């Protein structure tokens, strides 16, 4: 198995999803999209593509022109039925490629928040093991509406948390995040104006994360493993 990780910033990479790829005996190529205009190989030739988060937003094309090309690439992957998993910003980009219009959420979700599996998600091989609900690590101010024809798989009190469109899956929560990356985000929380505005307590968030991240990483590895097993034939 060959998988591609499309990474938008160095502290928001494949994380524990890389462990899942390697546990399957697969190889994982990383494309630092904001730094390198060309991928290591044709993305459509991979067995799976995973697209991750970043501090930029889905509508920040003026500041990050490569976002337009990213959306075009994801549309191509959808058309060619390449198994694709989008996380946070990656999920928003995937949703837009599938025909939705991501937008600012009514409030940010930063830290640990409950996610409920939908009725459709409870019958989905990727999400059924998480039913009826789970507590997840989040860091986002935007949300994705459900793309036309897609299936809603999970929701939080704030927004849609997961959808399926063919062999593509978008999630809003950070199932991939490592302890080190979570610590880096918390240390740098002042760079996120929404985190400052909403009064994120970095010390409390750090304590909560340190207590929960081990079990969360086990969930993330298993989640990615199920995705790689090809649960969408």
PyMOL CGO cylinders between C-alpha atoms (Angstrom):
from pymol import cmd
from pymol.cgo import CYLINDER

trace = [
    CYLINDER, 0.00, 0.00, 0.00, 1.20, 3.50, -0.88, 0.3, 1, 1, 1, 1, 1, 1,
    CYLINDER, 1.20, 3.50, -0.88, -0.37, 6.48, 0.86, 0.3, 1, 1, 1, 1, 1, 1,
    CYLINDER, -0.37, 6.48, 0.86, 0.17, 10.21, 0.45, 0.3, 1, 1, 1, 1, 1, 1,
    CYLINDER, 0.17, 10.21, 0.45, -0.06, 12.74, 3.28, 0.3, 1, 1, 1, 1, 1, 1,
    CYLINDER, -0.06, 12.74, 3.28, -0.74, 16.29, 2.10, 0.3, 1, 1, 1, 1, 1, 1,
    CYLINDER, -0.74, 16.29, 2.10, 0.53, 18.51, 4.92, 0.3, 1, 1, 1, 1, 1, 1,
    CYLINDER, 0.53, 18.51, 4.92, -0.05, 22.25, 5.20, 0.3, 1, 1, 1, 1, 1, 1,
    CYLINDER, -0.05, 22.25, 5.20, 2.29, 23.02, 8.10, 0.3, 1, 1, 1, 1, 1, 1,
    CYLINDER, 2.29, 23.02, 8.10, 5.00, 21.00, 9.80, 0.3, 1, 1, 1, 1, 1, 1,
    CYLINDER, 5.00, 21.00, 9.80, 3.30, 20.68, 13.20, 0.3, 1, 1, 1, 1, 1, 1,
    CYLINDER, 3.30, 20.68, 13.20, 0.04, 19.43, 11.65, 0.3, 1, 1, 1, 1, 1, 1,
    CYLINDER, 0.04, 19.43, 11.65, 1.12, 16.32, 9.82, 0.3, 1, 1, 1, 1, 1, 1,
    CYLINDER, 1.12, 16.32, 9.82, -0.01, 12.71, 9.62, 0.3, 1, 1, 1, 1, 1, 1,
    CYLINDER, -0.01, 12.71, 9.62, 0.66, 12.09, 13.31, 0.3, 1, 1, 1, 1, 1, 1,
    CYLINDER, 0.66, 12.09, 13.31, -0.56, 8.71, 14.50, 0.3, 1, 1, 1, 1, 1, 1,
    CYLINDER, -0.56, 8.71, 14.50, -2.13, 8.03, 11.10, 0.3, 1, 1, 1, 1, 1, 1,
    CYLINDER, -2.13, 8.03, 11.10, 1.42, 7.37, 9.95, 0.3, 1, 1, 1, 1, 1, 1,
    CYLINDER, 1.42, 7.37, 9.95, 1.61, 4.60, 12.57, 0.3, 1, 1, 1, 1, 1, 1,
    CYLINDER, 1.61, 4.60, 12.57, -1.50, 3.03, 11.05, 0.3, 1, 1, 1, 1, 1, 1,
    CYLINDER, -1.50, 3.03, 11.05, -0.02, 3.08, 7.55, 0.3, 1, 1, 1, 1, 1, 1,
    CYLINDER, -0.02, 3.08, 7.55, 3.20, 1.48, 8.72, 0.3, 1, 1, 1, 1, 1, 1,
    CYLINDER, 3.20, 1.48, 8.72, 1.29, -1.12, 10.78, 0.3, 1, 1, 1, 1, 1, 1,
    CYLINDER, 1.29, -1.12, 10.78, -0.35, -2.23, 7.52, 0.3, 1, 1, 1, 1, 1, 1,
    CYLINDER, -0.35, -2.23, 7.52, 3.08, -2.65, 5.97, 0.3, 1, 1, 1, 1, 1, 1,
    CYLINDER, 3.08, -2.65, 5.97, 2.51, 0.38, 3.78, 0.3, 1, 1, 1, 1, 1, 1,
    CYLINDER, 2.51, 0.38, 3.78, 4.64, 3.36, 2.83, 0.3, 1, 1, 1, 1, 1, 1,
    CYLINDER, 4.64, 3.36, 2.83, 3.72, 6.99, 3.42, 0.3, 1, 1, 1, 1, 1, 1,
    CYLINDER, 3.72, 6.99, 3.42, 4.96, 9.89, 1.30, 0.3, 1, 1, 1, 1, 1, 1,
    CYLINDER, 4.96, 9.89, 1.30, 4.59, 13.42, 2.70, 0.3, 1, 1, 1, 1, 1, 1,
    CYLINDER, 4.59, 13.42, 2.70, 3.92, 16.46, 0.54, 0.3, 1, 1, 1, 1, 1, 1,
    CYLINDER, 3.92, 16.46, 0.54, 4.49, 19.77, 2.37, 0.3, 1, 1, 1, 1, 1, 1,
    CYLINDER, 4.49, 19.77, 2.37, 2.04, 21.58, 0.12, 0.3, 1, 1, 1, 1, 1, 1,
    CYLINDER, 2.04, 21.58, 0.12, 2.77, 25.13, 1.27, 0.3, 1, 1, 1, 1, 1, 1,
    CYLINDER, 2.77, 25.13, 1.27, 6.49, 24.63, 0.67, 0.3, 1, 1, 1, 1, 1, 1,
    CYLINDER, 6.49, 24.63, 0.67, 6.63, 22.42, -2.43, 0.3, 1, 1, 1, 1, 1, 1,
    CYLINDER, 6.63, 22.42, -2.43, 4.50, 23.08, -5.52, 0.3, 1, 1, 1, 1, 1, 1,
    CYLINDER, 4.50, 23.08, -5.52, 4.83, 19.53, -6.84, 0.3, 1, 1, 1, 1, 1, 1,
    CYLINDER, 4.83, 19.53, -6.84, 3.91, 16.25, -5.11, 0.3, 1, 1, 1, 1, 1, 1,
    CYLINDER, 3.91, 16.25, -5.11, 6.41, 13.40, -4.78, 0.3, 1, 1, 1, 1, 1, 1,
    CYLINDER, 6.41, 13.40, -4.78, 4.28, 11.39, -7.25, 0.3, 1, 1, 1, 1, 1, 1,
    CYLINDER, 4.28, 11.39, -7.25, 0.90, 11.61, -8.98, 0.3, 1, 1, 1, 1, 1, 1,
    CYLINDER, 0.90, 11.61, -8.98, -1.62, 11.84, -6.09, 0.3, 1, 1, 1, 1, 1, 1,
    CYLINDER, -1.62, 11.84, -6.09, -4.21, 9.85, -8.05, 0.3, 1, 1, 1, 1, 1, 1,
    CYLINDER, -4.21, 9.85, -8.05, -1.77, 6.93, -8.32, 0.3, 1, 1, 1, 1, 1, 1,
    CYLINDER, -1.77, 6.93, -8.32, -1.71, 6.35, -4.54, 0.3, 1, 1, 1, 1, 1, 1,
    CYLINDER, -1.71, 6.35, -4.54, -3.89, 3.78, -2.83, 0.3, 1, 1, 1, 1, 1, 1,
    CYLINDER, -3.89, 3.78, -2.83, -5.02, 6.43, -0.34, 0.3, 1, 1, 1, 1, 1, 1,
    CYLINDER, -5.02, 6.43, -0.34, -4.58, 10.17, 0.15, 0.3, 1, 1, 1, 1, 1, 1,
    CYLINDER, -4.58, 10.17, 0.15, -4.85, 11.97, 3.50, 0.3, 1, 1, 1, 1, 1, 1,
    CYLINDER, -4.85, 11.97, 3.50, -5.15, 15.76, 3.74, 0.3, 1, 1, 1, 1, 1, 1,
    CYLINDER, -5.15, 15.76, 3.74, -4.44, 17.48, 7.04, 0.3, 1, 1, 1, 1, 1, 1,
    CYLINDER, -4.44, 17.48, 7.04, -5.03, 20.76, 8.88, 0.3, 1, 1, 1, 1, 1, 1,
    CYLINDER, -5.03, 20.76, 8.88, -3.35, 24.12, 9.17, 0.3, 1, 1, 1, 1, 1, 1,
    CYLINDER, -3.35, 24.12, 9.17, -3.67, 27.57, 10.67, 0.3, 1, 1, 1, 1, 1, 1,
    CYLINDER, -3.67, 27.57, 10.67, -4.92, 29.01, 7.38, 0.3, 1, 1, 1, 1, 1, 1,
    CYLINDER, -4.92, 29.01, 7.38, -8.64, 28.85, 6.53, 0.3, 1, 1, 1, 1, 1, 1,
    CYLINDER, -8.64, 28.85, 6.53, -10.38, 27.36, 3.52, 0.3, 1, 1, 1, 1, 1, 1,
    CYLINDER, -10.38, 27.36, 3.52, -11.27, 30.82, 2.13, 0.3, 1, 1, 1, 1, 1, 1,
    CYLINDER, -11.27, 30.82, 2.13, -7.77, 32.31, 2.53, 0.3, 1, 1, 1, 1, 1, 1,
    CYLINDER, -7.77, 32.31, 2.53, -6.89, 31.93, -1.14, 0.3, 1, 1, 1, 1, 1, 1,
    CYLINDER, -6.89, 31.93, -1.14, -5.60, 35.50, -1.39, 0.3, 1, 1, 1, 1, 1, 1,
    CYLINDER, -5.60, 35.50, -1.39, -2.97, 34.80, 1.25, 0.3, 1, 1, 1, 1, 1, 1,
    CYLINDER, -2.97, 34.80, 1.25, -2.36, 31.20, 0.12, 0.3, 1, 1, 1, 1, 1, 1,
    CYLINDER, -2.36, 31.20, 0.12, -2.98, 30.92, -3.65, 0.3, 1, 1, 1, 1, 1, 1,
    CYLINDER, -2.98, 30.92, -3.65, -2.04, 27.22, -3.63, 0.3, 1, 1, 1, 1, 1, 1,
    CYLINDER, -2.04, 27.22, -3.63, -5.38, 26.54, -1.92, 0.3, 1, 1, 1, 1, 1, 1,
    CYLINDER, -5.38, 26.54, -1.92, -7.09, 26.89, -5.32, 0.3, 1, 1, 1, 1, 1, 1,
    CYLINDER, -7.09, 26.89, -5.32, -4.88, 24.16, -6.76, 0.3, 1, 1, 1, 1, 1, 1,
    CYLINDER, -4.88, 24.16, -6.76, -5.49, 22.04, -3.69, 0.3, 1, 1, 1, 1, 1, 1,
    CYLINDER, -5.49, 22.04, -3.69, -9.25, 22.20, -4.20, 0.3, 1, 1, 1, 1, 1, 1,
    CYLINDER, -9.25, 22.20, -4.20, -8.88, 21.33, -7.89, 0.3, 1, 1, 1, 1, 1, 1,
    CYLINDER, -8.88, 21.33, -7.89, -6.74, 18.33, -6.97, 0.3, 1, 1, 1, 1, 1, 1,
    CYLINDER, -6.74, 18.33, -6.97, -9.32, 17.10, -4.47, 0.3, 1, 1, 1, 1, 1, 1,
    CYLINDER, -9.32, 17.10, -4.47, -12.06, 17.42, -7.09, 0.3, 1, 1, 1, 1, 1, 1,
    CYLINDER, -12.06, 17.42, -7.09, -9.95, 15.23, -9.36, 0.3, 1, 1, 1, 1, 1, 1,
    CYLINDER, -9.95, 15.23, -9.36, -9.44, 12.65, -6.60, 0.3, 1, 1, 1, 1, 1, 1,
    CYLINDER, -9.44, 12.65, -6.60, -13.20, 12.58, -5.99, 0.3, 1, 1, 1, 1, 1, 1,
    CYLINDER, -13.20, 12.58, -5.99, -13.88, 12.13, -9.68, 0.3, 1, 1, 1, 1, 1, 1,
    CYLINDER, -13.88, 12.13, -9.68, -11.33, 9.33, -9.91, 0.3, 1, 1, 1, 1, 1, 1,
    CYLINDER, -11.33, 9.33, -9.91, -12.70, 7.63, -6.78, 0.3, 1, 1, 1, 1, 1, 1,
    CYLINDER, -12.70, 7.63, -6.78, -9.38, 7.69, -4.91, 0.3, 1, 1, 1, 1, 1, 1,
    CYLINDER, -9.38, 7.69, -4.91, -9.86, 6.87, -1.19, 0.3, 1, 1, 1, 1, 1, 1,
    CYLINDER, -9.86, 6.87, -1.19, -9.31, 10.24, 0.48, 0.3, 1, 1, 1, 1, 1, 1,
    CYLINDER, -9.31, 10.24, 0.48, -9.44, 11.28, 4.13, 0.3, 1, 1, 1, 1, 1, 1,
    CYLINDER, -9.44, 11.28, 4.13, -9.58, 14.99, 4.99, 0.3, 1, 1, 1, 1, 1, 1,
    CYLINDER, -9.58, 14.99, 4.99, -8.93, 16.24, 8.53, 0.3, 1, 1, 1, 1, 1, 1,
    CYLINDER, -8.93, 16.24, 8.53, -10.07, 19.67, 9.80, 0.3, 1, 1, 1, 1, 1, 1,
    CYLINDER, -10.07, 19.67, 9.80, -8.90, 22.11, 7.09, 0.3, 1, 1, 1, 1, 1, 1,
    CYLINDER, -8.90, 22.11, 7.09, -8.41, 19.04, 4.90, 0.3, 1, 1, 1, 1, 1, 1,
    CYLINDER, -8.41, 19.04, 4.90, -12.00, 18.04, 5.54, 0.3, 1, 1, 1, 1, 1, 1,
    CYLINDER, -12.00, 18.04, 5.54, -13.21, 21.54, 4.70, 0.3, 1, 1, 1, 1, 1, 1,
    CYLINDER, -13.21, 21.54, 4.70, -11.24, 21.55, 1.45, 0.3, 1, 1, 1, 1, 1, 1,
    CYLINDER, -11.24, 21.55, 1.45, -12.64, 18.13, 0.61, 0.3, 1, 1, 1, 1, 1, 1,
    CYLINDER, -12.64, 18.13, 0.61, -16.19, 19.33, 1.36, 0.3, 1, 1, 1, 1, 1, 1,
    CYLINDER, -16.19, 19.33, 1.36, -15.76, 22.31, -0.96, 0.3, 1, 1, 1, 1, 1, 1,
    CYLINDER, -15.76, 22.31, -0.96, -14.37, 20.04, -3.67, 0.3, 1, 1, 1, 1, 1, 1,
    CYLINDER, -14.37, 20.04, -3.67, -17.51, 17.91, -3.23, 0.3, 1, 1, 1, 1, 1, 1,
    CYLINDER, -17.51, 17.91, -3.23, -19.80, 20.92, -3.70, 0.3, 1, 1, 1, 1, 1, 1,
    CYLINDER, -19.80, 20.92, -3.70, -20.32, 22.40, -0.22, 0.3, 1, 1, 1, 1, 1, 1,
    CYLINDER, -20.32, 22.40, -0.22, -19.37, 25.90, 0.95, 0.3, 1, 1, 1, 1, 1, 1,
    CYLINDER, -19.37, 25.90, 0.95, -17.38, 25.79, 4.20, 0.3, 1, 1, 1, 1, 1, 1,
    CYLINDER, -17.38, 25.79, 4.20, -17.91, 28.76, 6.49, 0.3, 1, 1, 1, 1, 1, 1,
    CYLINDER, -17.91, 28.76, 6.49, -17.02, 30.18, 9.86, 0.3, 1, 1, 1, 1, 1, 1,
    CYLINDER, -17.02, 30.18, 9.86, -18.72, 28.18, 12.61, 0.3, 1, 1, 1, 1, 1, 1,
    CYLINDER, -18.72, 28.18, 12.61, -21.02, 29.93, 15.06, 0.3, 1, 1, 1, 1, 1, 1,
    CYLINDER, -21.02, 29.93, 15.06, -18.30, 29.38, 17.64, 0.3, 1, 1, 1, 1, 1, 1,
    CYLINDER, -18.30, 29.38, 17.64, -14.82, 27.81, 17.63, 0.3, 1, 1, 1, 1, 1, 1,
    CYLINDER, -14.82, 27.81, 17.63, -14.26, 24.33, 19.03, 0.3, 1, 1, 1, 1, 1, 1,
    CYLINDER, -14.26, 24.33, 19.03, -10.85, 24.29, 20.71, 0.3, 1, 1, 1, 1, 1, 1,
    CYLINDER, -10.85, 24.29, 20.71, -10.01, 21.51, 23.12, 0.3, 1, 1, 1, 1, 1, 1,
    CYLINDER, -10.01, 21.51, 23.12, -11.97, 18.41, 24.03, 0.3, 1, 1, 1, 1, 1, 1,
    CYLINDER, -11.97, 18.41, 24.03, -15.60, 18.19, 22.90, 0.3, 1, 1, 1, 1, 1, 1,
    CYLINDER, -15.60, 18.19, 22.90, -18.16, 15.42, 22.59, 0.3, 1, 1, 1, 1, 1, 1,
    CYLINDER, -18.16, 15.42, 22.59, -19.05, 14.04, 19.16, 0.3, 1, 1, 1, 1, 1, 1,
    CYLINDER, -19.05, 14.04, 19.16, -22.20, 12.01, 18.51, 0.3, 1, 1, 1, 1, 1, 1,
    CYLINDER, -22.20, 12.01, 18.51, -22.46, 9.39, 15.80, 0.3, 1, 1, 1, 1, 1, 1,
    CYLINDER, -22.46, 9.39, 15.80, -25.45, 9.86, 13.48, 0.3, 1, 1, 1, 1, 1, 1,
    CYLINDER, -25.45, 9.86, 13.48, -27.88, 7.09, 12.60, 0.3, 1, 1, 1, 1, 1, 1,
    CYLINDER, -27.88, 7.09, 12.60, -26.06, 6.74, 9.29, 0.3, 1, 1, 1, 1, 1, 1,
    CYLINDER, -26.06, 6.74, 9.29, -22.71, 6.69, 11.05, 0.3, 1, 1, 1, 1, 1, 1,
    CYLINDER, -22.71, 6.69, 11.05, -23.83, 3.89, 13.37, 0.3, 1, 1, 1, 1, 1, 1,
    CYLINDER, -23.83, 3.89, 13.37, -24.23, 1.72, 10.27, 0.3, 1, 1, 1, 1, 1, 1,
    CYLINDER, -24.23, 1.72, 10.27, -20.92, 2.77, 8.75, 0.3, 1, 1, 1, 1, 1, 1,
    CYLINDER, -20.92, 2.77, 8.75, -17.92, 0.45, 9.17, 0.3, 1, 1, 1, 1, 1, 1,
    CYLINDER, -17.92, 0.45, 9.17, -15.54, 3.34, 9.83, 0.3, 1, 1, 1, 1, 1, 1,
    CYLINDER, -15.54, 3.34, 9.83, -17.65, 5.09, 12.47, 0.3, 1, 1, 1, 1, 1, 1,
    CYLINDER, -17.65, 5.09, 12.47, -19.72, 2.27, 14.02, 0.3, 1, 1, 1, 1, 1, 1,
    CYLINDER, -19.72, 2.27, 14.02, -16.98, 1.37, 16.55, 0.3, 1, 1, 1, 1, 1, 1,
    CYLINDER, -16.98, 1.37, 16.55, -17.19, 4.96, 17.88, 0.3, 1, 1, 1, 1, 1, 1,
    CYLINDER, -17.19, 4.96, 17.88, -20.96, 4.87, 18.47, 0.3, 1, 1, 1, 1, 1, 1,
    CYLINDER, -20.96, 4.87, 18.47, -22.87, 6.27, 20.20, 0.3, 1, 1, 1, 1, 1, 1,
    CYLINDER, -22.87, 6.27, 20.20, -20.44, 9.09, 21.03, 0.3, 1, 1, 1, 1, 1, 1,
    CYLINDER, -20.44, 9.09, 21.03, -16.84, 9.90, 21.88, 0.3, 1, 1, 1, 1, 1, 1,
    CYLINDER, -16.84, 9.90, 21.88, -14.78, 12.79, 23.24, 0.3, 1, 1, 1, 1, 1, 1,
    CYLINDER, -14.78, 12.79, 23.24, -12.43, 14.27, 20.65, 0.3, 1, 1, 1, 1, 1, 1,
    CYLINDER, -12.43, 14.27, 20.65, -9.66, 16.83, 20.36, 0.3, 1, 1, 1, 1, 1, 1,
    CYLINDER, -9.66, 16.83, 20.36, -10.61, 19.85, 18.24, 0.3, 1, 1, 1, 1, 1, 1,
    CYLINDER, -10.61, 19.85, 18.24, -8.99, 23.04, 17.03, 0.3, 1, 1, 1, 1, 1, 1,
    CYLINDER, -8.99, 23.04, 17.03, -11.11, 24.80, 14.42, 0.3, 1, 1, 1, 1, 1, 1,
    CYLINDER, -11.11, 24.80, 14.42, -13.11, 27.97, 13.80, 0.3, 1, 1, 1, 1, 1, 1,
    CYLINDER, -13.11, 27.97, 13.80, -14.66, 26.92, 10.47, 0.3, 1, 1, 1, 1, 1, 1,
    CYLINDER, -14.66, 26.92, 10.47, -17.09, 24.13, 9.63, 0.3, 1, 1, 1, 1, 1, 1,
    CYLINDER, -17.09, 24.13, 9.63, -18.16, 22.18, 6.56, 0.3, 1, 1, 1, 1, 1, 1,
    CYLINDER, -18.16, 22.18, 6.56, -21.84, 21.82, 5.59, 0.3, 1, 1, 1, 1, 1, 1,
    CYLINDER, -21.84, 21.82, 5.59, -22.87, 18.47, 4.18, 0.3, 1, 1, 1, 1, 1, 1,
    CYLINDER, -22.87, 18.47, 4.18, -21.88, 18.24, 0.49, 0.3, 1, 1, 1, 1, 1, 1,
    CYLINDER, -21.88, 18.24, 0.49, -24.66, 17.38, -1.99, 0.3, 1, 1, 1, 1, 1, 1,
    CYLINDER, -24.66, 17.38, -1.99, -25.33, 13.66, -1.98, 0.3, 1, 1, 1, 1, 1, 1,
    CYLINDER, -25.33, 13.66, -1.98, -22.93, 12.99, 0.92, 0.3, 1, 1, 1, 1, 1, 1,
    CYLINDER, -22.93, 12.99, 0.92, -23.79, 11.07, 4.11, 0.3, 1, 1, 1, 1, 1, 1,
    CYLINDER, -23.79, 11.07, 4.11, -23.55, 12.70, 7.57, 0.3, 1, 1, 1, 1, 1, 1,
    CYLINDER, -23.55, 12.70, 7.57, -21.64, 10.44, 9.96, 0.3, 1, 1, 1, 1, 1, 1,
    CYLINDER, -21.64, 10.44, 9.96, -21.06, 12.47, 13.13, 0.3, 1, 1, 1, 1, 1, 1,
    CYLINDER, -21.06, 12.47, 13.13, -22.04, 15.78, 14.75, 0.3, 1, 1, 1, 1, 1, 1,
    CYLINDER, -22.04, 15.78, 14.75, -21.11, 17.89, 17.75, 0.3, 1, 1, 1, 1, 1, 1,
    CYLINDER, -21.11, 17.89, 17.75, -23.20, 20.54, 19.50, 0.3, 1, 1, 1, 1, 1, 1,
    CYLINDER, -23.20, 20.54, 19.50, -21.66, 23.11, 17.13, 0.3, 1, 1, 1, 1, 1, 1,
    CYLINDER, -21.66, 23.11, 17.13, -21.44, 21.52, 13.70, 0.3, 1, 1, 1, 1, 1, 1,
    CYLINDER, -21.44, 21.52, 13.70, -21.23, 18.52, 11.40, 0.3, 1, 1, 1, 1, 1, 1,
    CYLINDER, -21.23, 18.52, 11.40, -18.16, 16.51, 12.33, 0.3, 1, 1, 1, 1, 1, 1,
    CYLINDER, -18.16, 16.51, 12.33, -17.89, 13.90, 9.59, 0.3, 1, 1, 1, 1, 1, 1,
    CYLINDER, -17.89, 13.90, 9.59, -19.27, 13.01, 6.19, 0.3, 1, 1, 1, 1, 1, 1,
    CYLINDER, -19.27, 13.01, 6.19, -18.78, 10.40, 3.48, 0.3, 1, 1, 1, 1, 1, 1,
    CYLINDER, -18.78, 10.40, 3.48, -18.87, 11.15, -0.23, 0.3, 1, 1, 1, 1, 1, 1,
    CYLINDER, -18.87, 11.15, -0.23, -18.15, 8.03, -2.24, 0.3, 1, 1, 1, 1, 1, 1,
    CYLINDER, -18.15, 8.03, -2.24, -14.76, 6.75, -1.07, 0.3, 1, 1, 1, 1, 1, 1,
    CYLINDER, -14.76, 6.75, -1.07, -13.86, 10.11, 0.50, 0.3, 1, 1, 1, 1, 1, 1,
    CYLINDER, -13.86, 10.11, 0.50, -14.32, 10.95, 4.18, 0.3, 1, 1, 1, 1, 1, 1,
    CYLINDER, -14.32, 10.95, 4.18, -14.05, 14.35, 5.83, 0.3, 1, 1, 1, 1, 1, 1,
    CYLINDER, -14.05, 14.35, 5.83, -13.67, 14.79, 9.60, 0.3, 1, 1, 1, 1, 1, 1,
    CYLINDER, -13.67, 14.79, 9.60, -13.51, 17.97, 11.65, 0.3, 1, 1, 1, 1, 1, 1,
    CYLINDER, -13.51, 17.97, 11.65, -11.88, 16.57, 14.80, 0.3, 1, 1, 1, 1, 1, 1,
    CYLINDER, -11.88, 16.57, 14.80, -8.15, 15.82, 15.05, 0.3, 1, 1, 1, 1, 1, 1,
    CYLINDER, -8.15, 15.82, 15.05, -7.93, 12.03, 15.28, 0.3, 1, 1, 1, 1, 1, 1,
    CYLINDER, -7.93, 12.03, 15.28, -4.33, 12.20, 14.02, 0.3, 1, 1, 1, 1, 1, 1,
    CYLINDER, -4.33, 12.20, 14.02, -2.79, 14.65, 16.47, 0.3, 1, 1, 1, 1, 1, 1,
    CYLINDER, -2.79, 14.65, 16.47, 0.23, 13.52, 18.49, 0.3, 1, 1, 1, 1, 1, 1,
    CYLINDER, 0.23, 13.52, 18.49, 1.04, 14.61, 22.01, 0.3, 1, 1, 1, 1, 1, 1,
    CYLINDER, 1.04, 14.61, 22.01, 3.95, 16.68, 20.72, 0.3, 1, 1, 1, 1, 1, 1,
    CYLINDER, 3.95, 16.68, 20.72, 1.87, 18.51, 18.12, 0.3, 1, 1, 1, 1, 1, 1,
    CYLINDER, 1.87, 18.51, 18.12, -0.95, 19.18, 20.59, 0.3, 1, 1, 1, 1, 1, 1,
    CYLINDER, -0.95, 19.18, 20.59, 1.58, 20.64, 23.02, 0.3, 1, 1, 1, 1, 1, 1,
    CYLINDER, 1.58, 20.64, 23.02, 2.98, 22.86, 20.26, 0.3, 1, 1, 1, 1, 1, 1,
    CYLINDER, 2.98, 22.86, 20.26, -0.48, 24.15, 19.35, 0.3, 1, 1, 1, 1, 1, 1,
    CYLINDER, -0.48, 24.15, 19.35, -1.27, 24.91, 22.99, 0.3, 1, 1, 1, 1, 1, 1,
    CYLINDER, -1.27, 24.91, 22.99, 2.09, 26.64, 23.51, 0.3, 1, 1, 1, 1, 1, 1,
    CYLINDER, 2.09, 26.64, 23.51, 1.36, 28.82, 20.47, 0.3, 1, 1, 1, 1, 1, 1,
    CYLINDER, 1.36, 28.82, 20.47, -2.34, 29.43, 21.19, 0.3, 1, 1, 1, 1, 1, 1,
    CYLINDER, -2.34, 29.43, 21.19, -1.88, 33.23, 21.20, 0.3, 1, 1, 1, 1, 1, 1,
    CYLINDER, -1.88, 33.23, 21.20, -1.24, 33.11, 17.46, 0.3, 1, 1, 1, 1, 1, 1,
    CYLINDER, -1.24, 33.11, 17.46, -4.89, 32.06, 17.03, 0.3, 1, 1, 1, 1, 1, 1,
    CYLINDER, -4.89, 32.06, 17.03, -7.08, 35.10, 17.59, 0.3, 1, 1, 1, 1, 1, 1,
    CYLINDER, -7.08, 35.10, 17.59, -10.13, 32.89, 18.09, 0.3, 1, 1, 1, 1, 1, 1,
    CYLINDER, -10.13, 32.89, 18.09, -8.40, 30.96, 20.87, 0.3, 1, 1, 1, 1, 1, 1,
    CYLINDER, -8.40, 30.96, 20.87, -7.52, 34.24, 22.59, 0.3, 1, 1, 1, 1, 1, 1,
    CYLINDER, -7.52, 34.24, 22.59, -10.95, 35.77, 22.04, 0.3, 1, 1, 1, 1, 1, 1,
    CYLINDER, -10.95, 35.77, 22.04, -12.79, 32.78, 23.48, 0.3, 1, 1, 1, 1, 1, 1,
    CYLINDER, -12.79, 32.78, 23.48, -10.55, 32.62, 26.53, 0.3, 1, 1, 1, 1, 1, 1,
    CYLINDER, -10.55, 32.62, 26.53, -8.74, 29.33, 26.06, 0.3, 1, 1, 1, 1, 1, 1,
    CYLINDER, -8.74, 29.33, 26.06, -6.96, 28.38, 29.28, 0.3, 1, 1, 1, 1, 1, 1,
    CYLINDER, -6.96, 28.38, 29.28, -3.69, 26.87, 28.05, 0.3, 1, 1, 1, 1, 1, 1,
    CYLINDER, -3.69, 26.87, 28.05, -2.75, 25.30, 31.38, 0.3, 1, 1, 1, 1, 1, 1,
    CYLINDER, -2.75, 25.30, 31.38, -6.11, 23.58, 31.80, 0.3, 1, 1, 1, 1, 1, 1,
    CYLINDER, -6.11, 23.58, 31.80, -6.09, 22.42, 28.19, 0.3, 1, 1, 1, 1, 1, 1,
    CYLINDER, -6.09, 22.42, 28.19, -2.57, 21.08, 28.56, 0.3, 1, 1, 1, 1, 1, 1,
    CYLINDER, -2.57, 21.08, 28.56, -3.51, 19.09, 31.68, 0.3, 1, 1, 1, 1, 1, 1,
    CYLINDER, -3.51, 19.09, 31.68, -6.63, 17.67, 30.02, 0.3, 1, 1, 1, 1, 1, 1,
    CYLINDER, -6.63, 17.67, 30.02, -4.69, 16.78, 26.89, 0.3, 1, 1, 1, 1, 1, 1,
    CYLINDER, -4.69, 16.78, 26.89, -1.87, 15.05, 28.72, 0.3, 1, 1, 1, 1, 1, 1,
    CYLINDER, -1.87, 15.05, 28.72, -4.42, 12.92, 30.57, 0.3, 1, 1, 1, 1, 1, 1,
    CYLINDER, -4.42, 12.92, 30.57, -6.41, 11.98, 27.46, 0.3, 1, 1, 1, 1, 1, 1,
    CYLINDER, -6.41, 11.98, 27.46, -3.98, 11.88, 24.55, 0.3, 1, 1, 1, 1, 1, 1,
    CYLINDER, -3.98, 11.88, 24.55, -2.78, 8.29, 25.01, 0.3, 1, 1, 1, 1, 1, 1,
    CYLINDER, -2.78, 8.29, 25.01, -6.24, 6.76, 24.72, 0.3, 1, 1, 1, 1, 1, 1,
    CYLINDER, -6.24, 6.76, 24.72, -7.13, 9.25, 21.96, 0.3, 1, 1, 1, 1, 1, 1,
    CYLINDER, -7.13, 9.25, 21.96, -4.09, 8.20, 19.94, 0.3, 1, 1, 1, 1, 1, 1,
    CYLINDER, -4.09, 8.20, 19.94, -5.18, 4.56, 20.19, 0.3, 1, 1, 1, 1, 1, 1,
    CYLINDER, -5.18, 4.56, 20.19, -8.58, 5.59, 18.79, 0.3, 1, 1, 1, 1, 1, 1,
    CYLINDER, -8.58, 5.59, 18.79, -6.88, 7.57, 16.01, 0.3, 1, 1, 1, 1, 1, 1,
    CYLINDER, -6.88, 7.57, 16.01, -4.65, 4.68, 14.94, 0.3, 1, 1, 1, 1, 1, 1,
    CYLINDER, -4.65, 4.68, 14.94, -7.61, 2.31, 14.86, 0.3, 1, 1, 1, 1, 1, 1,
    CYLINDER, -7.61, 2.31, 14.86, -9.72, 4.83, 12.95, 0.3, 1, 1, 1, 1, 1, 1,
    CYLINDER, -9.72, 4.83, 12.95, -7.10, 5.29, 10.26, 0.3, 1, 1, 1, 1, 1, 1,
    CYLINDER, -7.10, 5.29, 10.26, -6.51, 1.54, 10.15, 0.3, 1, 1, 1, 1, 1, 1,
    CYLINDER, -6.51, 1.54, 10.15, -10.17, 0.97, 9.34, 0.3, 1, 1, 1, 1, 1, 1,
    CYLINDER, -10.17, 0.97, 9.34, -10.00, 3.62, 6.63, 0.3, 1, 1, 1, 1, 1, 1,
    CYLINDER, -10.00, 3.62, 6.63, -6.98, 1.92, 5.11, 0.3, 1, 1, 1, 1, 1, 1,
    CYLINDER, -6.98, 1.92, 5.11, -8.70, -1.44, 5.22, 0.3, 1, 1, 1, 1, 1, 1,
    CYLINDER, -8.70, -1.44, 5.22, -10.92, -0.11, 2.48, 0.3, 1, 1, 1, 1, 1, 1,
    CYLINDER, -10.92, -0.11, 2.48, -14.20, 0.03, 4.35, 0.3, 1, 1, 1, 1, 1, 1,
    CYLINDER, -14.20, 0.03, 4.35, -15.73, 1.73, 1.30, 0.3, 1, 1, 1, 1, 1, 1,
    CYLINDER, -15.73, 1.73, 1.30, -15.57, -0.87, -1.49, 0.3, 1, 1, 1, 1, 1, 1,
]
cmd.load_cgo(trace, "trace")
